[in-house]
């Protein structure tokens, strides 16, 4: 189901409302999967591995990590900051739409550059203390390019 939702999000013919609904559905599916498997992972992995996995997840999520409820809570983001982040997210979603469905490295490279720009802008909204905490939450840089599929291209 998640793969189908992800494919739908790459369609250029969706209205902003439909795209927003799909984003919400995908977030709900991701949360359900995470809630189901996180406790199992925490019994298999040691504490340091769990922390590192979380860091990598936040890195691969890129700017979307700031939409994660745990990140929002841990950073203590204000409603004003959340509104600013949502506005930036919407702007960059629109910019990325023109590159969706393109073949080859060029569209991917452009989307990766946009995601990096977006990350810089949304982290610029954070206070210095929040920026430091967010950087610590993301941990040591992980080379996500080694990962396969869509998620390997996402990290910034």
Wavefront OBJ file of the C-alpha trace (Angstrom):
o trace
v 0.000 0.000 0.000
v 2.782 2.420 0.918
v 4.497 1.882 -2.443
v 1.239 2.602 -4.287
v 0.729 5.784 -2.266
v 4.294 6.866 -3.006
v 3.712 6.313 -6.732
v 0.512 8.354 -6.564
v 2.404 11.253 -4.975
v 4.710 11.410 -8.000
v 1.792 11.983 -10.364
v 1.695 15.480 -11.835
v -2.066 15.532 -12.387
v -3.106 15.629 -8.723
v -4.759 18.671 -7.248
v -3.078 20.218 -4.197
v -5.923 18.871 -2.042
v -5.530 15.328 -3.417
v -1.771 15.516 -2.927
v -2.260 16.703 0.651
v -4.677 13.830 1.336
v -2.180 11.339 -0.079
v 0.585 12.837 2.072
v -1.647 12.372 5.120
v -2.429 8.768 4.176
v 1.233 7.995 3.597
v 2.174 9.547 6.939
v -0.500 7.432 8.639
v 0.773 4.240 6.980
v 4.384 5.109 7.877
v 3.399 5.729 11.488
v 1.474 2.444 11.700
v 4.450 0.521 10.314
v 6.849 2.321 12.609
v 4.625 1.780 15.663
v 4.320 -1.912 14.842
v 7.978 -2.662 14.171
v 9.874 -0.179 16.380
v 9.293 -2.206 19.575
v 10.507 -5.358 17.786
v 13.598 -3.580 16.511
v 14.346 -2.286 19.986
v 14.449 -5.872 21.300
v 16.859 -6.937 18.526
v 19.167 -3.912 18.366
v 21.229 -2.605 21.237
v 20.661 0.944 22.514
v 23.443 2.467 20.397
v 22.077 0.774 17.257
v 18.577 2.079 17.964
v 19.943 5.614 18.365
v 21.979 5.321 15.145
v 19.002 3.959 13.218
v 16.909 6.922 14.364
v 19.679 9.328 13.281
v 19.808 7.753 9.823
v 16.020 7.853 9.504
v 16.094 11.592 10.231
v 18.914 12.132 7.713
v 17.129 10.215 4.963
v 13.905 12.095 5.731
v 15.746 15.345 5.049
v 13.534 18.408 5.592
v 10.516 16.165 6.246
v 12.123 15.130 9.552
v 10.834 18.414 10.951
v 7.294 17.102 10.403
v 7.907 14.098 12.663
v 5.953 14.431 15.916
v 8.946 13.288 17.999
v 11.226 15.855 16.377
v 8.646 18.624 16.767
v 8.250 17.754 20.457
v 11.948 17.281 21.201
v 12.825 20.584 19.554
v 9.888 22.410 21.107
v 8.822 23.972 17.814
v 6.331 26.802 18.166
v 3.128 27.062 16.141
v 4.679 29.976 14.260
v 7.710 27.844 13.343
v 5.446 24.974 12.260
v 3.461 27.352 10.036
v 6.675 28.688 8.467
v 7.963 25.150 7.874
v 4.639 24.125 6.295
v 4.802 27.135 3.969
v 8.348 26.273 2.876
v 7.355 22.615 2.430
v 4.453 23.636 0.189
v 6.684 25.908 -1.895
v 9.245 23.166 -2.435
v 6.593 20.526 -3.152
v 5.464 22.730 -6.040
v 9.032 23.213 -7.290
v 9.714 19.461 -7.219
v 6.567 18.629 -9.189
v 8.124 19.739 -12.463
v 10.889 17.145 -12.063
v 8.665 14.204 -11.110
v 8.456 11.400 -13.603
v 11.694 12.443 -15.286
v 14.181 9.780 -16.227
v 17.872 9.633 -15.445
v 20.187 11.433 -13.099
v 19.424 15.034 -14.041
v 15.886 15.228 -12.585
v 17.020 13.325 -9.480
v 19.975 15.644 -9.016
v 17.690 18.676 -9.321
v 15.233 17.233 -6.793
v 18.143 16.447 -4.444
v 19.363 20.058 -4.758
v 15.856 21.343 -4.020
v 15.618 19.079 -0.959
v 18.956 20.419 0.277
v 17.799 24.028 -0.265
v 14.578 23.211 1.570
v 16.497 21.702 4.486
v 18.669 24.819 4.728
v 15.579 27.066 4.727
v 13.599 25.087 7.298
v 16.571 24.742 9.633
v 17.074 28.502 9.269
v 13.728 28.945 11.040
v 15.049 27.127 14.092
v 16.756 28.899 16.968
v 20.492 28.242 17.394
v 19.679 25.886 20.276
v 17.134 23.995 18.144
v 19.602 23.816 15.238
v 22.241 22.296 17.504
v 19.770 19.793 18.916
v 18.476 18.894 15.438
v 22.025 18.354 14.162
v 22.669 16.051 17.123
v 19.422 14.168 16.403
v 20.646 13.587 12.834
v 24.026 12.333 14.038
v 27.150 11.662 12.011
v 26.602 11.903 8.251
v 25.420 8.707 6.581
v 25.927 8.076 2.850
v 22.334 7.334 1.834
v 23.360 7.058 -1.828
v 24.284 3.433 -1.116
v 20.666 2.635 -0.336
v 18.493 1.314 -3.143
v 15.270 2.744 -4.478
v 13.476 6.010 -3.857
v 14.675 6.338 -0.279
v 18.328 6.206 -1.301
v 17.858 9.351 -3.359
v 16.127 11.319 -0.642
v 18.754 11.969 2.004
v 20.252 15.423 2.316
l 1 2 3 4 5 6 7 8 9 10 11 12 13 14 15 16 17 18 19 20 21 22 23 24 25 26 27 28 29 30 31 32 33 34 35 36 37 38 39 40 41 42 43 44 45 46 47 48 49 50 51 52 53 54 55 56 57 58 59 60 61 62 63 64 65 66 67 68 69 70 71 72 73 74 75 76 77 78 79 80 81 82 83 84 85 86 87 88 89 90 91 92 93 94 95 96 97 98 99 100 101 102 103 104 105 106 107 108 109 110 111 112 113 114 115 116 117 118 119 120 121 122 123 124 125 126 127 128 129 130 131 132 133 134 135 136 137 138 139 140 141 142 143 144 145 146 147 148 149 150 151 152 153 154 155 156
